[in-house]
Amino acid sequence: MNYHQYYPIDVVNGPGTRCTLFVSGCVHECPGCYNKSTWRLNSGVAFTPEMEARIIADLNDTRVKRQGLSLSGGDPLHPQNVPDILRLVKRVRAECPGKDIWVWTGYKLDELSEAQHEVVGLINVLVDGKFVQALSDPALIWRGSSNQVIHHLR
């Protein structure tokens, strides 16, 4: 898996102060997407074990309390990203007690594969659905268009 950006301190992509990772790869290619540079799987830089360890360390850093981890992109649930995302969310669950996990995806909840459902079974919130420019509303919180749904899973 590749990623484009990692913010160790973020207050925009989900509630509270968070760590946010923007991964590479998106099959949806929604017109009007604000993050087109993340569409190609081979764009960005490699997601390494060191980067994964940094995220875990940042989530556990007591100097700046983080509420959790946000995963966006690109699409964290792109089939080629799922193995690395699954490993990451399992580590967050095991090593970062009390931290929540939010995932943004262009897939709808009822379209997910078994592997994608395994990831979703470990997260707190899924924001699903493609961005639809005609339904765009800057007043919406944590989603870009009104067709997207925020699923509170745990």
C-alpha positions as CSV (number, residue, x, y, z in Angstrom):
1,M,0.0,0.0,0.0
2,N,1.1,3.6,-0.7
3,Y,0.0,6.7,1.1
4,H,0.0,10.4,0.2
5,Q,-0.1,12.2,3.5
6,Y,0.0,11.5,7.2
7,Y,-1.0,14.1,9.7
8,P,0.1,13.1,13.3
9,I,-2.2,15.9,14.6
10,D,-5.4,16.6,12.8
11,V,-8.6,18.3,14.0
12,V,-10.5,18.3,10.6
13,N,-11.0,14.7,9.6
14,G,-13.3,13.4,12.4
15,P,-14.0,14.4,16.0
16,G,-11.4,15.6,18.4
17,T,-7.7,15.6,17.8
18,R,-6.6,12.6,15.6
19,C,-4.0,11.0,13.5
20,T,-5.0,10.9,9.8
21,L,-3.6,8.8,7.0
22,F,-4.5,9.5,3.3
23,V,-3.8,6.3,1.3
24,S,-3.3,5.8,-2.5
25,G,-5.7,4.1,-4.8
26,C,-9.3,4.7,-5.7
27,V,-11.4,3.0,-8.4
28,H,-14.4,5.4,-8.0
29,E,-12.7,8.5,-9.5
30,C,-15.6,10.8,-8.5
31,P,-16.0,13.9,-10.6
32,G,-15.2,16.9,-8.4
33,C,-13.0,14.9,-6.0
34,Y,-10.7,17.2,-4.0
35,N,-8.1,14.5,-3.7
36,K,-7.5,13.3,-7.3
37,S,-3.8,12.9,-6.7
38,T,-4.5,9.9,-4.6
39,W,-6.4,7.9,-7.2
40,R,-3.4,5.9,-8.6
41,L,-2.3,2.9,-6.5
42,N,1.3,3.5,-7.3
43,S,1.3,7.2,-6.3
44,G,2.6,8.6,-3.1
45,V,5.1,6.7,-1.0
46,A,5.3,3.1,0.4
47,F,3.5,2.4,3.7
48,T,6.3,0.8,5.7
49,P,6.4,-1.0,9.0
50,E,8.1,2.1,10.3
51,M,5.2,4.3,9.3
52,E,2.8,1.9,10.9
53,A,4.8,1.9,14.1
54,R,4.9,5.7,14.0
55,I,1.0,5.9,13.8
56,I,0.7,3.6,16.8
57,A,3.3,5.6,18.8
58,D,1.5,8.9,17.9
59,L,-1.8,7.5,19.0
60,N,-0.3,6.5,22.3
61,D,1.7,9.8,22.8
62,T,0.4,11.3,26.0
63,R,1.8,14.8,25.3
64,V,-0.9,15.3,22.6
65,K,-4.0,13.3,23.4
66,R,-5.6,11.9,20.3
67,Q,-9.2,10.6,20.1
68,G,-8.3,8.2,17.3
69,L,-7.3,7.4,13.8
70,S,-8.9,8.6,10.5
71,L,-8.3,6.7,7.3
72,S,-9.1,8.3,4.0
73,G,-7.6,8.7,0.6
74,G,-7.8,7.5,-2.1
75,D,-9.9,4.7,-0.6
76,P,-8.7,2.7,2.4
77,L,-11.1,-0.1,1.3
78,H,-9.6,-0.4,-2.2
79,P,-9.0,-4.2,-2.5
80,Q,-5.3,-3.8,-2.7
81,N,-5.2,-1.6,0.4
82,V,-7.3,-3.9,2.6
83,P,-4.5,-6.2,3.8
84,D,-2.4,-3.3,5.1
85,I,-5.4,-1.4,6.5
86,L,-6.6,-4.6,8.3
87,R,-3.2,-5.1,9.9
88,L,-3.2,-1.4,11.0
89,V,-6.7,-1.4,12.5
90,K,-6.0,-4.7,14.3
91,R,-2.9,-3.1,15.8
92,V,-4.8,0.0,16.8
93,R,-7.4,-2.1,18.5
94,A,-4.8,-4.2,20.3
95,E,-2.2,-1.5,21.2
96,C,-4.2,1.8,21.5
97,P,-7.0,1.2,24.0
98,G,-9.9,3.7,23.8
99,K,-8.9,5.1,20.4
100,D,-11.7,5.2,17.8
101,I,-11.2,4.5,14.1
102,W,-13.0,6.3,11.3
103,V,-12.8,5.2,7.6
104,W,-14.0,7.0,4.5
105,T,-14.8,4.9,1.4
106,G,-16.5,5.3,-1.9
107,Y,-18.0,1.8,-1.5
108,K,-21.5,1.5,0.0
109,L,-21.8,-0.7,3.1
110,D,-23.9,-3.2,1.3
111,E,-21.3,-3.5,-1.6
112,L,-18.4,-4.6,0.6
113,S,-16.5,-7.8,0.1
114,E,-15.8,-10.3,2.9
115,A,-12.3,-8.8,3.3
116,Q,-13.6,-5.3,3.4
117,H,-16.2,-6.3,6.0
118,E,-13.4,-7.7,8.2
119,V,-11.9,-4.2,8.4
120,V,-15.4,-2.6,9.0
121,G,-16.0,-5.0,11.8
122,L,-13.1,-3.4,13.7
123,I,-13.8,0.3,13.2
124,N,-16.1,2.7,14.9
125,V,-17.4,4.8,12.1
126,L,-17.7,4.3,8.3
127,V,-18.5,7.2,6.0
128,D,-19.6,5.5,2.8
129,G,-20.6,6.4,-0.7
130,K,-19.1,8.1,-3.7
131,F,-18.8,11.9,-3.7
132,V,-21.5,13.3,-5.9
133,Q,-20.7,16.8,-7.0
134,A,-24.4,17.7,-7.6
135,L,-25.1,16.8,-4.0
136,S,-22.1,18.6,-2.6
137,D,-22.8,20.7,0.5
138,P,-20.0,22.5,2.3
139,A,-22.2,22.7,5.4
140,L,-22.1,18.9,5.9
141,I,-19.8,17.7,8.6
142,W,-17.3,14.9,7.8
143,R,-18.7,14.2,4.3
144,G,-18.7,16.0,1.0
145,S,-22.1,15.2,-0.5
146,S,-25.5,14.5,1.0
147,N,-25.7,10.9,-0.4
148,Q,-22.8,9.8,1.8
149,V,-23.8,8.1,5.0
150,I,-22.1,8.2,8.4
151,H,-22.5,4.7,10.0
152,H,-21.8,4.6,13.7
153,L,-20.8,1.0,14.1
154,R,-19.7,0.8,17.8
